[in-house]
Amino acid sequence: MKPRSVTTDIPLPGFQIAPMIDIVFVIMLFFLVMAAGMRVERSISIQLPGQETPEHDFRFPDAEVTIGIAEDGVVTLNDEAFDSPAGKNLPQFTRTLQRLARQDQTTLVTLNAAPFASYERVMDVLNALHAAGLRRVTFGMCSE
């Protein structure tokens, strides 16, 4: 008996190029649409660091003054106590700050208040600094 060959009507699967071309065109259309909405990098204004000179001359402070406010209301200027803890106006402290401001306007003032110092006392010191004309005030942390 002779071997018989089996023939079927089902075609063998092959590589279909038409769906691949459709996919490529859809992807290309997507990128074309998205590229129209993107900003050009040249239009983004950023300043890179360089050797450019600043417009104004920055000067570090010549002097630094430390003001402390204790929990009992005692105000110290460079570890020297001023006025009474009960006084609100702080006249002696304000006069000292005014003399300091007349000597050097670039004085940096660091205000260190104790953790449980009253807010009212801190405001009294800030009012004295304002009356003296000292504007460069920073706040530090008191370790007491």
Secondary structure as GFF3:
##gff-version 3
##sequence-region A 1 144
A	DSSP	alpha_helix	17	37	.	.	.	ID=ss1
A	DSSP	three_ten_helix	41	43	.	.	.	ID=ss2
A	DSSP	beta_strand	64	69	.	.	.	ID=ss3
A	DSSP	beta_strand	75	77	.	.	.	ID=ss4
A	DSSP	beta_strand	80	82	.	.	.	ID=ss5
A	DSSP	alpha_helix	91	103	.	.	.	ID=ss6
A	DSSP	beta_strand	108	113	.	.	.	ID=ss7
A	DSSP	alpha_helix	119	132	.	.	.	ID=ss8
A	DSSP	beta_strand	137	141	.	.	.	ID=ss9
###
